[in-house]
Amino acid sequence: MKLHRFDVPGLSHYSYLLESAGAAAVIDPKRDIDTYIEAAAAHDVKIAAVLETHIHADYASGALELARTAGADLLVSGHDVGEMFECRFPHRDMRDGDEVRIGDVRLRALHTPGHTPEHVSFLLFDTIRNPREPLAMFSGDFIFVGSLGRPDLLGEDAKRRLAGELYQSVHARIEALHDGLEIYPAHGAGSMCGAGMSDRPQSTLGYERRSSLLFAPQSKERFIETVLAHVPPFPPYYRRMKRVNSEGPKMLGLPGDMVLRPPAFQELRGRDAVVIDLRRPEAFGGAHIPGAYNIGSGPNLPVWASWIVPYDRSILLVGDDSTNYDDARRALIRVGLDDVRGWLKGGMRAWIEGGLEQAHVPQMSVAELASELHKNVFVLDVRGDAEWASGHIAGARHIMGGELPERLGEIPRSETIHVTCAGGYRSSVAASVLRAAGYSQVVNVVGGMEAWKRSHLPLVTEPVGLAV
């Protein structure tokens, strides 16, 4: 038996390929499924089963497409019947206690609701070494390293009920499982599917029982209050992603392979396409296509694209000579941004050389901003809540960057908006959102609050609640 983990930075998503005796199972696959097809071929195994722990909210699942492409069984929870979201595509139900055999191992479904009503974890049994005791659990979004899955995905009316189910899953449904059980979650640090996750990719049940406050003996009500007090911000795209994954993401491949010269690019842009500029903030500030969103290449691209890019418009990409458009396209389809048409041949340089219209975002150092504060300038801090509480500029306005498109009404159009984050990436994203929304007076503060702190400039701090 061998286990291979596939990591998606940014989304902090883990998926797994389990192989045994020439057969393999893939658990919670990402959207770009060629990774698993190539891995199976490299290890000379056939993918016999594709398993989903639950209907995901944070990324588009590749399970349906992988199962059809590989000719494998698609196994999903059967506990979704009558719930808000049900799997509406052909599959085989896995209910509590149901098993599937992969070579010399067995995977047994264990119903562990709380994050979602239908959530199942999969217990791994080695039929040769020890057929009676499970060796590991693929815990999906039930148990993370250092945390548990958030129970508020279905809205205010359902969250207390689901938090109560999560309590039962932790304190009753897995009570008989041994401490040595290895835990393989679907996410790590950085994911918004739970609060306070560790950056370690795996754990043991015993370690979690001894180190997490949520596993400690406590009343159901205390557990519910603790869990709900620490949920991360709720990305609006989660609701759409739940619907897409319950209905079944369309068979896709990897779209967006058109290489477009400036005239063709301009024509598509004129048809209401969204432009994503994949360059660094300072390059975007110097010159960019009017209305473009600046979401730099790298692990943060799918996270911020999912927050701010409309899902009902086609997408065009622009970068520079170092831009990896293949990685960018993969990042976008992983969060259901499927209508990627292509990218600008020659990048922004070709656009500039073609004499086409350009826009700019002024850049300001922290020293320059500090010298302007006596004028009561408008400072917008787009960091997360904990970052804000750890130290911010006196008088600044705090709106987490992902929430900005829905809270534009809180930003004055008559003032110059000085946008800051930790280092400059998110502030440039936010500045581009403001410019695309028609704000003409926007300044990006380069270096952000890290540069502010290194310059020993004054900060205001606030108390932060204990992590779970």
Secondary structure, 3 states (H helix, E strand, C coil): CEEEEEEECCCCEEEEEEEECCEEEEECCCCCCHHHHHHHHHCCCEEEEEECCCCCCCCCCCHHHHHHHHCCEEEEECCCCCCCCCCCCCCEEECCCCEEEECCEEEEEEECCCCCCCCEEEEEEECCCECCCCCEEEEECCEECCEEECCCCCCHHHHHHHHHHHHHHHHHHCCCCCCCCEEEECECCCCCCECCCCCCCCEEHHHHHHHCHHHCCCCHHHHHHHHHHCCCCCCCHHHHHHHHHHHCCCCCCCCCCEEECHHHHHHHHCCCCEEEECCCHHHHHHCECCCCEECCCCCCHHHHHHHHCCCCCCEEEECCCCCCHHHHHHHHHCCCCCCEEEEECCHHHHHHHCCCCCECCCEECHHHHHHHHHHCCEEEECCCHHHHHHCECCCCEECCHHHHHHCHHHCCCCCCEEEECCCCHHHHHHHHHHHHCCCCCEEEECCHHHHHHHCCCCCECCCCCCCC
